Amino acid sequence: MTHTITVLPSNSTFPIEPNETILDAALRANVILPYGCKDGACGSCKSKIVSGDINHFEASNALSEEEKAHQLALLCHTTVNSDVSVEARVIAAGQYPIKKLPTRIISMKRATEAGDIMLVELQLPANDVFEYRGGQYIDFILRDGTRRSYSMACAPRLTDKVLELHIRHMPGGVFTDQLFSSMKERDILRIEGPLGTFVFNEKTGSPCIFIASGTGFAPLKAIIEEMQAKYLVRPIHLYWGVRRPHDLYLNELAQEWTRTIPNFKYTPVVSDALPEDAWQGRTGFVHEAVVADYPDLSQHDVYACGVPVMVRSAHEAFTNTCGLPETSFYSDAFLSAADKVK
């Protein structure tokens, strides 16, 4: 039996089929709700169920039993037994069609001293249009049908039709092992996108905290470039957390932004510097640096991207300690294949 989902406060409605998740039904109806991994691991689609009978399935670290008791659910892991009302933002990121396209690798460059991050440029087909928002991601579709997700690291470049990605080597990973060993320029890869809802909210004029860990810098770079292209001016303070100083693989670019973008600040934070690094900057966990500098975030918007533990820690600290409204926290948790099966 088909039921109806109502999204509050927008009052958007869409049908949902038996055994279909709320998120899948929403995407099918082009009602774009917050989401990231679609695997129940990142927590981006966590929303409040206002009324109706639902089924949670597959245990996830992103949703606690206490949160379930307070009527929260992961929309990507929730089916329904009745009409349901859910409280969630409807996002305009779905304005661009999701496409499957072939791409060609046009450049590959190791970005770090350790050689574990590759800057990859992909050429899109000349006869097709691929539009997206800064912050969104693509899936690589592998030969066996499995997928690997990576954020675009540049604002939309419709003139040269090039996508930039920042990819960390995950030893044992099916895709990255090939990328760092046997793949080469001019190889053809198949992608699908744009995906995800981690995009800049142009409707608020609030000052912004951008917080990244590792290659979480990539989608924030795309958002910053898109803001520049659209002449969107906001006070921005970028925090970039890494283990060692050499992991700040585009540190000079971030420093350049402080000179070229009005009201832009940049704070790199290193958690595991060694004596030979001679690091003189901030140390510790990146979200703790934000808390120390901004004990009151009640008037800010926060965009957090990186490993799940950082995103969760930032969300908890900023909303519980610094007064950040839930609706002002935007996030994208980067997940490995191992993360998705936990």
C-alpha positions as CSV (number, residue, x, y, z in Angstrom):
1,M,0.0,0.0,0.0
2,T,1.3,3.4,-0.9
3,H,1.5,6.0,1.8
4,T,2.2,9.7,1.9
5,I,5.2,11.6,3.5
6,T,4.7,15.2,4.5
7,V,7.7,17.3,5.2
8,L,7.4,20.1,7.7
9,P,7.5,23.0,7.9
10,S,7.5,23.3,4.0
11,N,4.4,21.0,3.7
12,S,6.0,19.2,0.8
13,T,4.4,15.8,0.1
14,F,5.4,12.7,-1.9
15,P,4.3,9.1,-2.1
16,I,6.3,6.2,-0.6
17,E,6.0,2.6,-1.7
18,P,6.2,-0.5,0.6
19,N,9.7,-1.2,1.8
20,E,11.0,2.0,0.2
21,T,13.0,4.3,2.5
22,I,11.9,7.8,3.1
23,L,15.0,9.2,1.5
24,D,14.7,7.1,-1.6
25,A,11.1,8.1,-2.0
26,A,12.0,11.8,-1.5
27,L,14.8,11.6,-4.1
28,R,12.5,9.8,-6.6
29,A,10.0,12.7,-6.2
30,N,12.8,15.3,-6.5
31,V,12.1,16.5,-3.0
32,I,15.7,16.9,-1.8
33,L,16.2,16.4,1.9
34,P,19.6,16.5,3.7
35,Y,21.6,13.4,3.0
36,G,25.2,12.3,2.5
37,C,26.3,8.6,2.4
38,K,22.9,7.0,2.0
39,D,24.3,4.1,4.0
40,G,23.2,5.0,7.6
41,A,26.7,6.0,8.7
42,C,27.1,9.7,8.4
43,G,24.0,11.0,10.1
44,S,23.3,13.8,7.6
45,C,19.7,12.6,7.0
46,K,18.8,12.4,10.7
47,S,15.4,14.0,11.1
48,K,12.5,14.1,13.6
49,I,9.4,12.0,13.0
50,V,6.4,14.1,14.0
51,S,3.7,11.5,13.4
52,G,3.2,8.1,11.9
53,D,4.4,4.5,12.2
54,I,8.0,3.8,11.0
55,N,10.5,1.0,10.9
56,H,14.2,1.6,11.7
57,F,16.5,-1.0,10.1
58,E,20.2,-1.9,10.3
59,A,21.8,-0.6,13.5
60,S,24.0,2.5,13.0
61,N,26.5,4.4,15.1
62,A,24.9,7.5,13.7
63,L,21.6,7.0,15.6
64,S,21.5,6.2,19.3
65,E,18.7,4.4,21.2
66,E,18.1,7.7,23.1
67,E,17.7,9.5,19.8
68,K,15.2,6.9,18.6
69,A,13.3,7.4,21.8
70,H,13.0,11.1,21.0
71,Q,11.5,10.2,17.6
72,L,14.7,10.8,15.5
73,A,15.3,8.6,12.5
74,L,17.8,8.2,9.7
75,L,15.7,8.7,6.6
76,C,18.0,6.5,4.5
77,H,17.3,3.6,6.9
78,T,13.6,4.2,7.6
79,T,10.5,2.6,6.0
80,V,6.9,3.4,7.0
81,N,3.7,1.5,7.9
82,S,1.4,4.6,7.6
83,D,1.3,8.1,6.4
84,V,4.2,10.0,8.1
85,S,5.1,13.6,8.9
86,V,8.8,14.4,9.2
87,E,10.5,17.6,10.2
88,A,13.4,18.3,7.7
89,R,14.8,21.0,5.5
90,V,14.0,20.8,1.8
91,I,17.1,21.8,-0.1
92,A,17.5,23.3,-3.6
93,A,20.5,21.1,-4.4
94,G,18.3,18.9,-6.5
95,Q,17.9,21.6,-9.1
96,Y,20.5,19.8,-11.3
97,P,19.8,16.4,-12.8
98,I,21.8,13.3,-11.7
99,K,23.6,11.8,-14.6
100,K,25.9,8.8,-15.4
101,L,28.8,9.9,-17.6
102,P,32.2,8.7,-18.8
103,T,35.2,10.8,-17.7
104,R,38.8,10.8,-18.7
105,I,41.7,11.3,-16.3
106,I,43.7,14.3,-17.6
107,S,46.1,14.8,-14.6
108,M,47.2,13.0,-11.5
109,K,49.5,14.7,-8.9
110,R,50.6,13.5,-5.5
111,A,50.0,16.3,-3.1
112,T,51.8,15.4,0.1
113,E,55.2,14.5,1.3
114,A,53.8,11.1,2.3
115,G,52.3,10.7,-1.1
116,D,49.0,9.5,0.2
117,I,46.8,12.2,-1.4
118,M,46.3,12.5,-5.1
119,L,45.0,15.6,-6.8
120,V,43.0,14.3,-9.8
121,E,41.5,16.2,-12.7
122,L,38.7,14.6,-14.8
123,Q,37.6,15.7,-18.3
124,L,33.9,15.6,-18.8
125,P,32.3,14.8,-22.2
126,A,32.3,17.8,-24.5
127,N,28.8,17.1,-25.7
128,D,27.1,16.9,-22.3
129,V,26.2,19.4,-19.5
130,F,27.1,18.5,-16.0
131,E,26.0,21.0,-13.4
132,Y,26.4,20.9,-9.7
133,R,26.8,23.0,-6.5
134,G,30.0,23.5,-4.6
135,G,30.1,20.9,-1.9
136,Q,28.4,18.1,-3.8
137,Y,30.0,14.8,-4.7
138,I,30.2,12.1,-7.4
139,D,30.2,8.3,-7.3
140,F,32.7,6.3,-9.3
141,I,30.9,3.3,-10.6
142,L,33.4,0.4,-10.6
143,R,33.3,-2.6,-12.9
144,D,31.6,-4.8,-10.4
145,G,28.9,-2.2,-9.8
146,T,30.2,-1.0,-6.4
147,R,30.7,2.7,-5.8
148,R,33.2,5.0,-4.3
149,S,32.2,8.6,-3.4
150,Y,34.4,11.8,-3.7
151,S,33.6,15.4,-3.4
152,M,34.2,17.9,-6.2
153,A,37.1,20.2,-5.1
154,C,36.3,23.0,-7.5
155,A,33.5,25.3,-8.2
156,P,31.5,24.4,-11.4
157,R,33.8,25.0,-14.4
158,L,31.4,24.9,-17.4
159,T,33.9,26.4,-19.8
160,D,36.7,23.8,-19.6
161,K,34.4,21.0,-18.2
162,V,37.0,19.8,-15.7
163,L,36.3,18.2,-12.3
164,E,39.0,18.3,-9.5
165,L,39.1,15.7,-6.8
166,H,41.3,15.2,-3.7
167,I,41.6,11.4,-3.0
168,R,43.4,9.9,-0.1
169,H,45.0,6.4,-0.5
170,M,43.2,3.9,1.7
171,P,45.5,0.8,1.7
172,G,43.5,-2.2,0.8
173,G,40.9,-0.1,-0.9
174,V,39.7,-1.5,-4.2
175,F,39.6,1.9,-5.9
176,T,42.4,3.8,-4.3
177,D,44.9,0.9,-4.6
178,Q,44.3,1.0,-8.3
179,L,44.5,4.8,-8.5
180,F,47.8,5.0,-6.7
181,S,49.4,2.1,-8.6
182,S,48.0,1.2,-12.0
183,M,45.7,4.0,-13.2
184,K,47.2,6.6,-15.5
185,E,46.3,9.7,-17.4
186,R,43.8,9.2,-20.2
187,D,42.1,6.2,-18.5
188,I,38.3,6.3,-18.7
189,L,36.2,6.1,-15.5
190,R,32.4,6.1,-15.1
191,I,30.8,8.5,-12.7
192,E,27.3,9.4,-11.4
193,G,26.3,12.8,-9.9
194,P,25.9,15.3,-8.6
195,L,25.0,13.8,-5.3
196,G,24.6,15.1,-1.7
197,T,23.2,18.2,-0.1
198,F,26.3,19.7,1.5
199,V,25.9,23.1,-0.2
200,F,26.2,26.7,0.9
201,N,23.0,28.3,2.2
202,E,22.8,31.6,0.3
203,K,19.7,32.8,2.2
204,T,21.5,33.6,5.5
205,G,23.9,36.5,6.0
206,S,25.5,34.9,9.0
207,P,29.3,34.7,9.5
208,C,30.6,31.2,8.8
209,I,32.9,28.7,10.4
210,F,34.3,26.2,7.9
211,I,35.9,23.2,9.6
212,A,37.7,20.4,7.7
213,S,39.7,17.4,8.6
214,G,42.0,15.9,6.0
215,T,40.6,15.9,2.5
216,G,37.4,17.4,4.0
217,F,39.1,20.5,2.7
218,A,38.0,19.6,-0.9
219,P,34.3,20.4,-0.8
220,L,34.9,23.5,1.3
221,K,37.4,24.7,-1.4
222,A,34.6,24.2,-3.9
223,I,32.1,26.2,-1.8
224,I,34.6,29.0,-1.3
225,E,35.3,29.2,-5.0
226,E,31.6,29.2,-5.8
227,M,31.0,32.0,-3.3
228,Q,33.8,34.0,-5.1
229,A,32.2,33.3,-8.5
230,K,28.8,34.5,-7.2
231,Y,30.3,37.5,-5.3
232,L,28.8,36.1,-2.0
233,V,30.5,38.0,0.8
234,R,30.4,36.5,4.3
235,P,32.9,36.6,7.1
236,I,34.6,33.1,6.9
237,H,37.0,31.5,9.4
238,L,38.4,28.2,7.9
239,Y,39.8,25.7,10.4
240,W,41.7,22.8,8.8
241,G,42.7,19.9,11.0
242,V,45.4,17.4,10.1
243,R,47.7,14.9,11.8
244,R,51.1,16.3,10.6
245,P,51.9,19.7,9.0
246,H,52.7,18.1,5.6
247,D,49.1,16.9,5.5
248,L,48.1,20.6,4.8
249,Y,48.4,19.8,1.1
250,L,47.1,23.1,-0.1
251,N,48.2,25.3,2.8
252,E,49.6,28.0,0.5
253,L,46.2,28.3,-1.3
254,A,44.4,28.7,2.1
255,Q,47.0,31.3,3.1
256,E,46.4,33.2,-0.2
257,W,42.7,33.4,0.5
258,T,43.4,35.4,3.7
259,R,45.0,38.0,1.4
260,T,42.5,38.0,-1.5
261,I,39.1,37.3,0.1
262,P,37.6,40.0,2.4
263,N,37.0,39.0,6.0
264,F,38.6,35.6,5.5
265,K,40.6,33.9,8.3
266,Y,42.5,30.6,8.2
267,T,43.7,28.5,11.2
268,P,45.5,25.2,10.5
269,V,45.4,22.8,13.5
270,V,47.8,19.8,13.8
271,S,47.0,17.0,16.2
272,D,50.2,14.7,16.0
273,A,53.2,16.9,15.1
274,L,56.6,15.3,15.7
275,P,59.6,17.3,17.0
276,E,61.2,17.3,13.6
277,D,58.1,19.1,12.2
278,A,59.0,22.2,14.2
279,W,55.3,23.1,14.1
280,Q,54.6,26.5,15.8
281,G,50.9,26.7,15.1
282,R,47.7,25.5,16.8
283,T,47.7,21.9,18.1
284,G,45.0,19.4,19.3
285,F,41.6,18.6,17.9
286,V,40.3,21.0,15.3
287,H,36.8,21.3,16.8
288,E,38.3,22.2,20.1
289,A,40.2,25.1,18.5
290,V,36.9,26.5,17.2
291,V,35.3,26.2,20.7
292,A,38.3,28.0,22.2
293,D,38.0,30.9,19.7
294,Y,34.2,31.0,19.4
295,P,32.5,30.2,22.7
296,D,29.3,31.7,21.4
297,L,28.2,30.4,17.9
298,S,24.6,31.4,18.3
299,Q,24.8,33.8,15.3
300,H,27.0,31.7,13.1
301,D,26.6,29.0,10.4
302,V,29.0,26.1,10.6
303,Y,30.0,23.9,7.6
304,A,31.9,20.8,8.8
305,C,33.4,18.2,6.5
306,G,35.8,15.3,7.1
307,V,35.9,12.0,9.1
308,P,32.8,11.1,11.0
309,V,34.3,11.4,14.4
310,M,35.3,15.0,13.8
311,V,31.9,15.9,12.4
312,R,30.1,14.3,15.3
313,S,32.4,15.8,17.9
314,A,32.0,19.3,16.3
315,H,28.2,19.0,16.2
316,E,28.0,17.9,19.8
317,A,30.4,20.6,21.1
318,F,29.0,23.5,19.0
319,T,25.3,22.8,19.7
320,N,25.7,21.8,23.4
321,T,28.4,24.2,24.5
322,C,28.5,27.1,22.1
323,G,24.8,27.7,21.4
324,L,24.9,26.8,17.7
325,P,21.3,26.2,16.4
326,E,20.8,22.8,15.0
327,T,19.6,24.4,11.7
328,S,22.9,26.2,11.4
329,F,25.1,23.1,11.3
330,Y,25.8,21.8,7.8
331,S,27.9,18.7,7.5
332,D,29.4,16.0,5.2
333,A,31.1,13.0,6.8
334,F,33.7,11.3,4.7
335,L,33.3,7.5,4.9
336,S,35.5,4.7,3.7
337,A,34.1,1.4,2.6
338,A,35.0,0.1,6.1
339,D,32.9,2.8,7.7
340,K,29.9,1.9,5.7
341,V,29.8,-1.7,6.9
342,K,30.2,-1.0,10.6
